[in-house]
Amino acid sequence: MSYESRQKRAHMMVAELGLPRPLTAELLHRHMETVRGKKIVIRSATPRMLEAGLCGLWIAVAGEDFERIYHAPTASRVHRQQFINHEYGHMILNQEKELLSAERIALLAPLIPLDAIAHALARSRFTDEQEALAEAIGDQLALIMLSDGPKIALGLRTGFGQVL
């Protein structure tokens, strides 16, 4: 898929979400929980995950009523949100999750019982179309939050405030 086609598809998919406006990271998180029908827990990736090259991970565990997103630790709120937005991109695509390799499962073993791991999508490369489209969706989400930023800072303008 061409860059332009990917951007157009990402824009359309995000537009169909009916996002609350002005959009903040917190509102996006709550909206995605509503879309997914379950709680989404967001945590920093463990050192073992980072050593294995993971910078983001979306995982669902058998028998649990929530999903997890792990992101690479960063001091930048914007960078952190982009990792999270990318994983939301995978959720929005509603992609089939891939089974993790034994090496990746071993990274999660301290956190999750091995027999409970159901499936996950791991973000460690950006070469295939699936990753590129999830990133394009993440970018669209970020652009909305960026453009809504002044509305949040100044408050929604109504009535004469819109005109004057």
N, C-alpha and C positions, 0 to 999 in steps of 0.2 A: 504494500500500500504506500502511496506517495505521502510525503510530509503533509501536503495540503489536505489530502483526503483524510488522513489520520486526525488532523486538527479539526476538521469539519465534523467528523464522526464523534470525537470527544466533546465538542461543543454541543452537539445535538443530545448526546447521552446525558450530559450534565443539565441541560435545559429541561429535560424530561423529569428530573428529580423533584421539581417543585421546592427548591431550597428556600428556607426562610431568609428574609432580607431585613436589614443589612446582615450579612453573613459574618460570623465570627468562628473561631476554631471550636469554641464550646457549643455553639448552635449546630455546626456541622457534625460534631461528634454525636449530639443527641439525635439529629436527623438520621444519621447513618444507623444508629441503634434502632430507630423506628423502621427504617427500610429493611434492616436485617431481621427485625423481630426479636432481638436479643441484645443484651449488654455487650459492649466492646471495651475490654480492658487494655489500656496502653501502658507499656513499660519500656524502659531502656533495655537494650540487648545486653546479654551477659558477656563477660570477657571471652568465654569459649566460643560464643556465636561470632563475635567480631574476629577472633583468630581464624575462624573458618571462612571468613570473607562475607558474612551476612551483614547487610546494612539495614535491612528491613525484613519482616516476616509476619505473615498473617496465618494464624493457626486456629483450628477448631478441634476440640478434644471430645471424644466420644462420651456421651452421658452428661455433658455440661451444658448449661443454658446460657453460655456466653462464649465470645470469641476473643482472641488475643491479637494484639499488634505489638511487635517488638521493633524498636528503631535504634539506630546507632546513636550513642550519646553525643550531644553537641551543646555548646553554650548558646548557640543561635536558635532563637524561637522559630525563626523563619525556616531554617534548615531542618529543624525537627519536624515542623509542620509539613514540609515537603515530603519527608519520608512517610509520614502518616497519610498524607493525601495520595501518595502512590499506592499504598495498600488499600485505601478506600477505592482507588481506581480499579483494582482487581475485584473488589466486592461489587462495584457498580457494573462491571463486565459480567458479574455472576459466573465467573469461570469455574470450570471443574478444577478442583484442587488436585495437586499432584502428590503422590506418595513421596515421603522423604526417604532419602538413602539412609543406610545404616549409620553412616558417619554423621549425618545431620541429626538423626534421632538421638545419637549418643550425646550431642550438644544439649538436647532438651531434657535428657534423662534426670538431671538433678531437679528440674522444675516440674516435670510431668511424668507420671508412671508410664513406662514403656508400652504397656499393653493398652493404655488409654488413648494414645495418639492416633487420631483418625486421619487427618490430612492437613496439608498446609501448602501454601504458596510461598516460596522463598525468593527474595529479591537479592541477587548477588551478581547479576549481569544485565546489560541493557541491549543485547544484540538481537533478540527476536521480536517479532511483531507484537506479541502479547505484552511484553515488557514496555515496548515503545508506546502502545496505546494506553496502558495503565499510567505511564508517565505523562502522556498528553492530557488525560483526565485529571491527574493531580495538578498539572499546570493550570487547567481551566478553573479548578477549585481555588487555587492560589490567586489567580487573577480576579476572581469575584471578591475574595476577601480583601484584596488590595484596593479594588475600586470602591468597596463598601466602607473602607477605613475612615474616610472623612465624614461619612454619614454617622458613624458610631461616635466619633470624636465631637462632632457638632450637635448631634441629636437629630432626629428626623424633623425636617422642616415641613410644617403644615400651614394651611390657610395663606395668610398674607406673606408668611415667611418664604413661601415658594415663589412668590411673584416679586417681592421687594429685595 
